[in-house]
Amino acid sequence: MYSYIIRRLISAVVLLLIVSAVTFGIFFLLPKLAGQTTDQLAQQYIGKAPTPADIAAVKKNLGLDKPVFEQYWDFLKGIFVGVDYKFGPEAAKCHVPCFGYSFKTHIEVWPEIQSRLPVTLSLAAGAAVLWVVSGVATGVLSALRPGSVFDRMAMTVALAGVSLPMFFTGALALALFTYQWPIFERSDYVPLMEDPFLWARTLVLPWVTLAFLYSALYARLTRAGMLETLSEDYIRTARAKGLREGKVVVRHGLRAALTPIITVFGMDLGLLLGGALITEQVFSLKGVGAFAVEAINANDLPNILGVTLLAAFFIVLCNLVVDVLYAAVDPRVRLS
């Protein structure tokens, strides 16, 4: 088990390096291949009406005249040791971990992301608990009674949940439960440690709306997996031995059907941790997704690069956790 985890950790580190290199190449190599000069590339990092001195300072600070491999090495080194940027007589320090420095706002990227991260983490964690519990439970109950009224109703609702886009269900939930019937008043995000009750009340509607979208997919996945698993010979053998139905369903049936669910959960959670753009926009939450939208609208490339790397890190991290869970759920993975 330990050797398996070590192998997956090494693979995750290598994958992170590859993802960071590809992402860095998209921002710094592709524009040059498309014909942009270093002056034009530097101008994108400054904004409108830059002076020649501004362009020269950005070129020097980012090392745009250096080979791309050397630029990438400086970027990686800056994450662990920080970077000093100089603007004539003035200087700015990008502290560890340095994910970049916005030359438009003159603010480091990581502190900006760090201030938005609790909102996104709270949104993703709460919604994930709701959609996993409700989706898996609904799928198991539907599989135990295929063709029943509950099964048909649950799969109809699940089909609606999968089909309806988030911006529609979110706007509908706001219209009904905030404006028509003011059950959940709109308010700014409150940190968990400051007021746990107000924190939960602020996020209940986004949690439920987001969970409705994802739980529908998990209900359908669980139902399909359970129907296939419950028809296996070892399930009939377990029942013939006199095991309790609950033990047969949970220990032998659900455990075998969890593999695809864990896979999808890791991808979904990783993507959400990188920023739930639509949900945060609909409910006016100032999270990482909203920060990414603001950076794109402002064409602030360092901020966009920082968010992209953060999203990639969360996806790789969640896939690493999924690989470890595979070994816990299915012993055949450890043996392989």
C-alpha positions in Angstrom: 0.0 0.0 0.0 2.8 2.4 0.9 4.8 1.7 -2.2 1.6 2.3 -4.3 1.0 5.7 -2.6 4.7 6.7 -3.2 4.4 5.8 -6.9 1.3 7.8 -7.2 2.9 10.8 -5.4 5.8 10.7 -7.8 3.5 10.5 -10.8 1.5 13.5 -9.4 4.6 15.6 -9.1 5.7 14.8 -12.7 2.2 15.5 -13.9 2.2 18.9 -12.2 5.5 19.8 -13.8 4.1 18.8 -17.2 0.9 20.7 -16.7 2.8 23.8 -15.5 5.1 23.6 -18.5 2.2 23.3 -21.0 0.3 26.2 -19.3 3.4 28.4 -19.2 4.0 27.6 -22.9 0.4 28.6 -23.8 1.0 32.1 -22.2 4.6 32.7 -23.3 5.5 30.4 -26.2 2.4 30.3 -28.4 2.2 34.1 -28.8 5.7 34.1 -30.2 4.9 31.3 -32.5 1.9 33.3 -33.7 4.2 36.1 -34.7 4.0 38.5 -31.7 7.1 40.4 -30.8 8.4 40.7 -27.2 7.2 44.3 -27.1 3.7 43.3 -28.1 3.7 40.4 -25.5 4.9 42.8 -22.8 2.2 45.3 -23.7 -0.5 42.7 -23.0 0.8 42.5 -19.4 0.6 46.3 -18.9 -2.7 47.5 -20.4 -3.7 50.5 -22.4 -1.3 53.3 -23.5 1.9 51.9 -22.0 5.1 54.0 -22.2 8.3 52.6 -23.7 9.8 52.6 -20.2 6.9 50.4 -18.9 7.4 47.9 -21.8 11.1 47.7 -21.2 10.6 47.2 -17.4 8.1 44.3 -18.0 10.4 42.7 -20.6 13.2 42.8 -18.2 11.2 41.6 -15.2 9.6 38.7 -17.1 12.8 37.9 -19.0 10.9 37.9 -22.3 14.1 38.2 -24.3 15.4 35.0 -22.7 14.8 31.5 -24.2 11.4 30.0 -23.1 13.1 27.2 -21.2 15.0 29.8 -19.1 11.9 31.8 -18.6 10.1 28.7 -17.3 12.9 27.8 -15.0 12.8 31.4 -13.5 9.0 31.0 -13.1 9.4 27.7 -11.2 12.2 29.1 -9.1 10.1 32.1 -8.2 7.3 29.9 -6.8 9.7 28.6 -4.2 12.1 31.5 -3.5 10.1 34.6 -4.6 10.9 37.2 -7.3 12.0 40.9 -7.1 10.5 43.2 -9.7 12.1 46.6 -10.5 10.4 49.6 -12.0 13.1 52.2 -12.4 13.8 53.5 -8.9 10.9 51.5 -7.4 10.9 47.8 -6.6 8.2 45.2 -5.8 8.6 41.9 -4.0 6.6 38.8 -5.0 6.7 36.7 -2.0 6.7 32.9 -1.8 4.7 31.3 -3.3 5.0 33.6 -6.3 2.4 32.7 -8.9 3.0 35.9 -10.7 2.6 39.7 -10.3 -0.1 41.8 -12.0 1.6 44.8 -13.7 -1.9 46.3 -14.1 -2.9 46.4 -10.5 0.6 46.1 -9.0 -0.6 43.3 -6.7 0.8 39.8 -6.3 -1.4 37.0 -7.7 -1.3 34.6 -4.8 -2.6 36.9 -2.1 -5.5 37.8 -4.4 -6.3 34.1 -5.0 -5.8 33.3 -1.3 -8.4 35.9 -0.3 -10.9 34.3 -2.7 -10.1 30.7 -1.9 -12.2 30.2 1.3 -15.3 31.1 -0.7 -14.7 28.5 -3.3 -13.6 25.9 -0.8 -16.8 26.4 1.2 -19.0 26.3 -1.9 -17.3 23.1 -3.3 -17.1 21.2 0.0 -20.7 21.8 1.1 -22.1 21.0 -2.4 -20.0 17.9 -2.7 -21.3 16.5 0.6 -24.9 17.1 -0.5 -24.6 15.7 -4.0 -22.6 12.6 -3.0 -25.0 11.6 -0.2 -28.2 12.4 -2.1 -27.1 11.1 -5.4 -25.6 7.8 -4.2 -28.6 7.2 -1.8 -31.1 7.9 -4.6 -29.2 5.6 -7.0 -29.1 2.7 -4.5 -32.8 3.0 -3.7 -33.7 3.1 -7.4 -31.6 0.1 -8.1 -33.2 -1.9 -5.3 -36.7 -1.2 -6.7 -36.2 -1.0 -10.5 -39.3 0.1 -12.4 -41.1 1.3 -9.2 -42.8 4.6 -8.9 -39.8 5.9 -6.9 -37.4 4.7 -9.5 -39.2 6.4 -12.4 -39.7 9.7 -10.5 -36.1 9.8 -9.3 -34.7 9.1 -12.8 -37.0 11.8 -14.3 -35.8 14.3 -11.8 -32.2 13.2 -12.4 -32.7 13.6 -16.1 -34.0 17.2 -15.5 -31.0 17.9 -13.2 -28.5 16.7 -15.8 -30.3 18.6 -18.7 -30.9 22.0 -17.0 -27.9 24.4 -17.1 -26.6 25.9 -13.9 -27.3 29.5 -14.9 -31.0 28.6 -15.3 -31.5 26.6 -12.1 -29.5 29.2 -10.1 -31.5 32.1 -11.5 -34.7 30.2 -10.9 -33.7 29.4 -7.3 -32.9 33.1 -6.6 -36.2 34.2 -8.2 -38.2 31.8 -6.1 -36.4 31.5 -2.7 -34.9 35.0 -2.5 -37.2 37.4 -4.2 -40.6 35.7 -4.5 -40.4 34.0 -1.1 -37.5 35.6 0.9 -36.4 32.5 2.7 -32.7 33.0 1.9 -31.7 36.6 1.8 -28.8 37.6 -0.4 -25.8 38.7 1.6 -22.1 38.7 1.3 -20.0 35.7 2.2 -19.3 35.4 5.9 -16.2 33.4 7.0 -16.9 30.1 8.8 -14.9 31.1 11.9 -16.6 34.4 12.2 -20.2 33.2 12.3 -20.8 29.5 11.4 -24.6 29.9 11.2 -24.5 32.9 8.9 -21.8 31.2 6.9 -24.1 28.2 6.3 -27.2 30.3 5.7 -25.4 32.3 3.0 -24.3 29.2 1.1 -27.4 26.9 1.5 -29.0 28.1 -1.8 -25.8 27.8 -3.8 -25.1 24.4 -2.2 -28.5 23.0 -3.0 -28.6 24.4 -6.6 -25.1 23.1 -7.4 -25.8 19.7 -5.7 -29.0 19.3 -7.7 -26.9 19.5 -10.9 -24.3 17.0 -9.8 -26.4 14.6 -7.7 -28.5 13.8 -10.8 -25.5 12.4 -12.6 -24.4 10.5 -9.5 -27.9 9.0 -9.1 -27.8 7.7 -12.6 -24.3 6.4 -12.3 -25.0 4.6 -9.0 -28.2 3.1 -10.3 -26.5 1.7 -13.4 -23.6 0.3 -11.4 -25.8 -1.2 -8.7 -28.1 -2.9 -11.2 -25.1 -4.5 -12.8 -23.4 -5.5 -9.5 -26.6 -6.9 -7.9 -27.0 -9.3 -10.8 -23.5 -10.9 -10.2 -23.1 -14.4 -9.0 -21.3 -13.5 -5.8 -24.2 -11.3 -4.7 -26.6 -14.3 -5.1 -24.0 -16.4 -3.2 -23.9 -13.8 -0.4 -27.7 -13.9 -0.1 -27.7 -17.7 -0.2 -25.3 -17.7 2.8 -27.9 -15.8 4.8 -26.2 -12.4 5.0 -28.4 -9.5 5.9 -29.7 -7.6 2.9 -28.2 -4.4 4.2 -24.8 -5.9 4.4 -25.1 -7.5 0.9 -26.1 -4.2 -0.6 -23.6 -1.9 1.1 -20.5 -4.1 1.6 -20.7 -6.3 -1.5 -22.9 -4.3 -3.9 -22.2 -0.6 -3.3 -18.5 -1.1 -2.7 -18.0 -2.7 -6.1 -20.1 0.0 -7.8 -18.1 2.9 -6.2 -15.1 2.8 -8.6 -16.7 4.9 -11.4 -18.4 7.2 -8.9 -15.0 7.9 -7.2 -13.5 8.7 -10.6 -16.1 11.2 -11.5 -16.2 12.7 -8.0 -12.4 13.4 -8.1 -12.7 15.2 -11.5 -15.8 17.2 -10.4 -14.4 18.3 -7.1 -11.1 19.2 -8.7 -12.8 21.4 -11.3 -15.0 23.1 -8.7 -12.0 23.8 -6.4 -10.4 25.5 -9.4 -13.3 27.9 -9.5 -17.1 27.4 -9.9 -17.4 30.3 -12.5 -21.1 30.1 -13.3 -22.3 29.4 -9.7 -20.2 32.2 -8.2 -21.4 34.7 -10.9 -25.1 33.8 -10.4 -25.0 34.1 -6.6 -22.5 37.0 -6.5 -19.9 35.0 -4.6 -16.4 36.5 -4.7 -14.5 33.2 -5.1 -11.7 32.0 -7.4 -14.1 31.6 -10.3 -15.3 35.2 -10.1 -11.7 36.3 -9.8 -10.9 34.4 -13.0 -13.8 36.1 -14.8 -12.6 39.5 -13.6 -9.0 38.7 -14.8 -10.3 37.6 -18.2 -12.4 40.7 -18.6 -9.4 42.9 -17.7 -7.0 40.7 -19.9 -4.8 40.4 -16.8 -2.6 37.5 -17.9 -0.6 36.9 -14.7 -3.9 36.5 -12.8 -5.3 34.2 -15.5 -2.1 32.1 -15.4 -2.2 31.9 -11.6 -5.8 30.7 -11.6 -5.1 28.1 -14.3 -2.2 26.7 -12.4 -4.3 26.5 -9.2 -7.1 24.7 -11.0 -4.5 22.2 -12.5 -3.1 21.7 -9.0 -6.5 20.8 -7.5 -7.3 18.5 -10.4 -4.1 16.6 -10.0 -4.5 16.5 -6.2 -8.0 15.2 -6.4 -6.9 12.5 -8.9 -4.2 11.5 -6.5 -6.7 11.1 -3.7 -8.9 9.1 -6.0 -6.0 6.7 -6.8 -5.5 6.2 -3.1 -9.2 5.6 -2.5 -9.1 3.0 -5.4 -6.6 1.0 -3.3 -8.8 1.2 -0.3 -12.0 0.2 -2.1 -10.6 -2.4 -4.5 -7.7 -4.5 -3.2 -6.9 -5.6 -6.8 -5.5 -2.1 -7.4 -2.9 -2.6 -4.6 -1.9 -6.0 -6.1 -1.4 -4.5 -9.5 
